[in-house]
Amino acid sequence: MLYIPFDDARREMKRVLLTRGCPDDKAQKVSYELARNSLEGVYTHGINRFPRLVRNIDEGIVRLDVMPVKLHGFGAIENYDGQLGLGIVNAAFAMERCIDLAGTHGIGFVALRNTNHWLRAATYGDQACEAGMAAICFSNTMPNMPAWGAVDARIGNNPLTIAFPREGGHVIVDMAMSQFSYGALEKAQLAGQQMPIDAGFDSQGQLTRDPAQVIASKRLIPTGYWKGSALSFLLDIFAGCMSLGNTVAGIGRLPGDEHGLSQVFMAINYKKIDPDHLTGATLEDAVADLLRSTPDEHTERIVFPGQRRQEIKRKNLADGIPVDERIWAAVKALG
Amino acid sequence: MLYIPFDDARREMKRVLLTRGCPDDKAQKVSYELARNSLEGVYTHGINRFPRLVRNIDEGIVRLDVMPVKLHGFGAIENYDGQLGLGIVNAAFAMERCIDLAGTHGIGFVALRNTNHWLRAATYGDQACEAGMAAICFSNTMPNMPAWGAVDARIGNNPLTIAFPREGGHVIVDMAMSQFSYGALEKAQLAGQQMPIDAGFDSQGQLTRDPAQVIASKRLIPTGYWKGSALSFLLDIFAGCMSLGNTVAGIGRLPGDEHGLSQVFMAINYKKIDPDHLTGATLEDAVADLLRSTPDEHTERIVFPGQRRQEIKRKNLADGIPVDERIWAAVKALG
């Protein structure tokens, strides 16, 4: 394992993007966010994913020379065509637009079609929090999971983030609708480990913790079983229909690697309905109550959603970002 | 089992509410929605729950003579104090206000404090759909579940509904954040059955499908394990903070049965950003794709979220609503 300083990671990825003709401001933004994802411990959606992003650029399904174009708007709601631009750039644009709309209307709602993987959902929740607003954002994906009760993958794992600003660290949930990603299953398989809970079905339809069985059957389970399956479908409907874009079904009919996604962004300017500043104390009380939980037999301590990434960030800022030698070599070799 | 016609069920509950001095329009609304919940197969949140509602009225924690009072507003977002009124009446009021706001601003967002159990989340998603709008609504609850990794109940099962209108039946998810309710566990225990998947921890901290073990340990699991735990907390923060009301922690400090809840309602007037009416075809394509799923070994057919309730409604309209004799006798005896 190598330990790469944040700035080195960012600079190296920016260098590669510039070799593809990426405009400087976009290369700056994308390399910064990818490095930050790794810095905060979301390694799968940081540097590790960069070679795939570059491949998608080279394949022409991620375009460097476009920005979202407005389709329609009415008051606080708008939809945009992302023109298959960089997912991080498009999503940050959409959230910025939500924040502007929420400045005027109290809430902003943007649906975005024809966009690409935004990498990490929490990025855009965090963006709203930094502007003093709460946020809800979600994306659809290619079909990668069977609906509950089905064997063939027709729903997406459609990531969702919900974020609320907090002085001592924003409270943010960032969750995909599959209980485990293929990445997590493959990692456990390589390490010869079982998953801590049921991870999917084997080819006979029995729930199993064995990652190899689930990888073979391709029968991931939705988070919350039937509940996550239904939630995934509704998030997809919202994103695909309101953006006038692709649902998971439509994305599944596109050739090549995952692209042409639909996303929804909301920012809520809640401070405008809290003129006496009551929210902060309520939030601190709720966080404190959660942290007073008694840990169970398997757990050292209880954290609030978003707490761990702050701690990892501090550690990785001091020690460097842990990056697999082969991945770092692959990034260095791009150009 | 008795089979009670919808109108009889509604009339009997209305009669009881009137004996408590409930205004006629509220008695009409509450009895209609409770009967409809049973009609559509949500028995736990229909007639079965009516005796508890009447008890809560008699205890004075559900008040019949109040309506929500506006606290603050800015553009499309508003918050209200529900004054501990009837949960169904308050929630329908809040969603109606969202629909009005969305008529002007494209989206309406209402946070409601000091309210009571809304019975069935989908009711308010359905209300938006009937007005041609999409909706997201959620409520907090009393603390009834340990956070993931904890043994003591400090988070709520905070129900969530997401709804999108559809001519052939609205697409609606309605889910609480516990994988199973105590009601579902008790039903299985009485029937001597195991749950189909892990339902919680036993007192030694092992995952178990045995409802008796989970009831004894009080260690329900969140839907999606760590994911539902975090999602539950964020829904609570949104509802409690934005309504300037109670979070789950605050509700846990109130004496007596669950009351003083906080809720969030959103209606999205998405047709205003779909002037060419593209959404309907996209939605039908997504539903059709889902229904083409190949069922697994345990499943006869795949349905879309919201489909089953329509089918149960047709059956129960024809045959009457199945009601346990003892529950119906208890309702008849109220007065």
Interface residues (C-beta under 8 A of the other chain):
Chain A: L71 H72 G73 F74 G75 A76 I77 E78 N79 T104 H105 G106 I107 F109 A111 A134 I136 P146 A147 G149 A150 V151 D152 R154 I155 L160 I162 A163 F164 V171 I172 V173 M175 Q179 I197 D198 F201 Q204 G205 L207 R219 T223 G224 Y225 K227 G228 A230 L231 F233 L234 L235 D236 I237 F238 G240 C241 M242 L244 G245 T247 V248 A249 G250 G252 I268 N269 Y270 K272 I273 D274 P275 L278 T279 T282 L283 D285 A286 A288 D289 L290 R292 S293 T294 P295 D296 E297 H298 T299 I302 F304 P305
Chain B: L71 H72 G73 F74 G75 A76 I77 E78 N79 T104 H105 G106 I107 F109 A111 A134 I136 P146 A147 G149 A150 V151 D152 R154 I155 L160 I162 A163 F164 V171 I172 V173 M175 Q179 I197 D198 F201 Q204 G205 L207 R219 T223 G224 Y225 K227 G228 A230 L231 F233 L234 L235 D236 I237 F238 G240 C241 M242 L244 G245 T247 V248 A249 G250 G252 I268 N269 Y270 K272 I273 D274 P275 L278 T279 T282 L283 D285 A286 A288 D289 L290 R292 S293 T294 P295 D296 E297 H298 T299 I302 F304 P305
